[in-house]
């Protein structure tokens, strides 16, 4: 368990806290309220710390958000797109990804959507270094989706004439919209129906459905 120990608290006493627990708590706060709506003073007060102790450990609000973002990315359903993958069936992979997103978003009682998507919307017009970091995450996912679409073409799951870059952009924009829509959707089934229709419109079908049709 990692402890951060600033030199002195406001009354001359050392302040110790679990950095991992704090970053997770802050991640939840950023996710619910948004980056601009959360201040270091509020974070310090919520966690029984001083503003100075936060600066001692994280140097800035941006650095704290960056660590919180990395915690979020480790558990988000879209995290599988943060690395190259080579599934035996791209169609089944994408349907499974959509199922995971729908379940995670519907299971969230606070209906917060996606921290990455929320932050893009919030910071798009700013010069914050956080915006650059988030856009880098989106760009990496775009690249990995392009690789998936290219694999689907090679495996005969999509036509050879498929515009790989455009199809990947369509997919990424749908994911973005899905996460936003999930904040007001009635339930998980509504999200799943939307995903099914979208993927089929792109030419993707679950292997089980293809087998049934062939039979």
C-alpha positions in Angstrom: 0.0 0.0 0.0 1.6 3.3 -1.2 1.6 6.2 1.2 2.3 9.8 0.4 3.8 11.8 3.2 4.0 15.5 2.8 6.3 17.3 5.3 3.8 18.9 7.5 0.0 19.5 7.7 -1.5 22.8 8.6 -1.0 22.1 12.3 2.5 20.8 12.0 1.5 17.1 11.7 2.5 14.9 8.8 -0.4 14.0 6.5 -0.5 10.4 5.2 -2.9 9.0 2.7 -3.3 6.0 0.3 -2.5 7.4 -3.1 -4.3 4.6 -4.9 -7.5 5.1 -3.0 -7.4 8.8 -3.4 -6.9 8.6 -7.2 -9.8 6.1 -7.5 -12.1 8.4 -5.4 -11.1 11.4 -7.5 -11.7 9.5 -10.7 -15.3 8.8 -9.5 -15.7 12.5 -8.8 -14.4 13.7 -12.2 -16.5 11.1 -13.9 -19.7 12.3 -12.1 -19.1 16.0 -12.1 -16.7 16.7 -15.0 -13.2 18.1 -15.0 -14.0 21.8 -14.8 -16.5 21.3 -12.0 -14.1 19.7 -9.6 -11.5 21.8 -7.7 -8.5 20.8 -5.7 -10.0 22.5 -2.7 -13.1 20.3 -3.0 -10.9 17.1 -3.4 -8.9 18.0 -0.4 -11.9 18.7 1.7 -13.7 15.5 0.7 -10.6 13.4 1.6 -9.6 15.2 4.8 -6.4 16.7 3.2 -5.0 20.1 2.6 -4.5 21.6 -0.8 -0.8 21.8 -0.1 -0.7 18.0 0.5 -2.3 17.4 -2.9 0.2 19.7 -4.7 3.0 17.9 -2.9 1.9 14.6 -4.3 0.5 15.5 -7.7 1.8 19.0 -8.6 -1.4 20.0 -10.4 -5.0 19.3 -11.0 -4.0 18.1 -14.6 -1.6 15.6 -13.2 -4.2 14.2 -10.7 -6.7 13.9 -13.5 -4.2 12.1 -15.7 -3.7 9.5 -13.0 -7.5 9.2 -12.5 -7.9 8.8 -16.3 -5.4 5.9 -16.3 -7.4 4.2 -13.5 -10.6 4.6 -15.5 -9.0 3.2 -18.7 -8.0 0.1 -16.9 -11.6 -0.9 -16.2 -13.7 0.8 -18.9 -15.4 -1.7 -21.3 -13.7 0.1 -24.2 -10.3 -0.6 -22.7 -9.9 -3.5 -25.1 -9.5 -1.0 -27.9 -6.5 0.5 -26.2 -4.3 -2.3 -27.6 -4.1 -4.2 -30.9 -6.2 -7.3 -31.0 -6.5 -10.1 -33.5 -9.8 -11.9 -32.9 -10.8 -15.1 -34.8 -14.0 -13.3 -35.7 -14.1 -9.5 -35.9 -17.9 -9.6 -36.0 -18.2 -11.5 -32.7 -15.5 -9.3 -31.2 -17.4 -6.1 -32.0 -20.8 -7.6 -30.8 -19.2 -8.7 -27.6 -17.6 -5.2 -27.1 -21.0 -3.5 -27.7 -22.6 -6.0 -25.2 -20.0 -5.0 -22.6 -20.5 -1.3 -23.1 -24.3 -1.6 -22.9 -24.2 -3.6 -19.7 -21.7 -1.3 -18.0 -23.6 1.8 -18.9 -27.0 0.5 -18.0 -25.6 -0.9 -14.7 -24.3 2.5 -13.6 -27.0 3.9 -11.3 -25.6 7.4 -11.8 -25.8 7.2 -15.6 -22.4 8.9 -16.1 -21.7 7.5 -19.5 -18.0 7.4 -20.4 -15.3 9.6 -18.7 -13.3 9.8 -21.9 -16.3 10.9 -24.0 -17.5 13.3 -21.3 -14.1 14.9 -21.1 -13.8 15.3 -24.9 -17.1 17.2 -24.9 -16.1 19.3 -22.0 -12.6 20.2 -23.0 -12.8 20.3 -26.8 -12.4 24.1 -27.0 -9.7 24.4 -24.4 -6.0 24.5 -24.5 -5.6 22.1 -21.6 -2.9 19.4 -21.8 -5.6 17.0 -20.6 -7.4 17.5 -23.9 -4.3 16.4 -25.8 -4.0 13.3 -23.6 -7.6 12.3 -24.1 -7.5 12.9 -27.9 -4.4 10.7 -28.0 -6.5 7.9 -26.4 -9.2 8.4 -29.0 -6.6 8.4 -31.8 -5.1 5.2 -30.6 -8.5 3.5 -30.4 -9.3 4.8 -33.9 -6.1 3.1 -35.2 -6.9 -0.2 -33.5 -10.4 -0.1 -34.9 -9.0 0.5 -38.4 -6.8 -2.6 -37.9 -9.9 -4.6 -36.9 -11.8 -3.4 -40.0 -8.9 -4.3 -42.2 -8.8 -7.8 -40.6 -12.5 -8.2 -41.2 -12.0 -7.4 -44.9 -9.1 -9.9 -45.2 -11.2 -12.6 -43.5 -14.2 -12.0 -45.8 -16.4 -10.5 -43.1 -16.7 -7.2 -45.0 -16.5 -6.5 -48.7 -13.1 -5.9 -50.3 -14.3 -2.4 -51.4 -14.8 -1.3 -47.8 -13.4 2.1 -46.9 -11.4 1.1 -43.9 -10.7 4.5 -42.5 -14.3 5.8 -43.0 -15.8 2.6 -41.5 -13.6 2.9 -38.4 -14.6 6.6 -38.0 -18.2 5.6 -38.2 -17.7 3.0 -35.6 -15.9 5.3 -33.2 -18.5 8.0 -33.6 -21.2 5.5 -32.9 -19.4 4.5 -29.7 -19.2 8.1 -28.7 -22.9 8.7 -29.3 -23.8 5.4 -27.6 -22.1 6.5 -24.4 -23.9 9.8 -24.5 -27.2 8.3 -25.2 -26.7 5.8 -22.4 -27.3 8.6 -19.9 -30.9 8.8 -20.9 -31.7 5.4 -22.4 -34.6 3.4 -20.8 -32.6 0.2 -20.2 -29.9 -2.1 -21.4 -32.1 -3.7 -24.0 -32.7 -0.4 -25.7 -28.9 0.1 -25.9 -28.4 -3.5 -27.2 -31.1 -3.1 -29.9 -29.4 0.1 -31.1 -26.0 -1.7 -31.3 -27.4 -4.7 -33.1 -29.0 -2.5 -35.8 -25.8 -0.4 -36.2 -23.4 -3.4 -36.6 -25.7 -5.2 -39.0 -26.0 -2.0 -41.0 -22.2 -2.1 -41.3 -22.4 -5.7 -42.5 -21.4 -7.5 -39.3 -23.3 -10.5 -38.0 -22.7 -12.9 -35.1 -21.3 -16.2 -36.3 -24.2 -18.0 -34.5 -26.7 -16.2 -36.7 -24.8 -16.9 -39.9 -24.7 -20.6 -38.9 -28.4 -20.7 -38.3 -29.1 -19.0 -41.7 -26.8 -21.5 -43.4 -28.5 -24.4 -41.8 
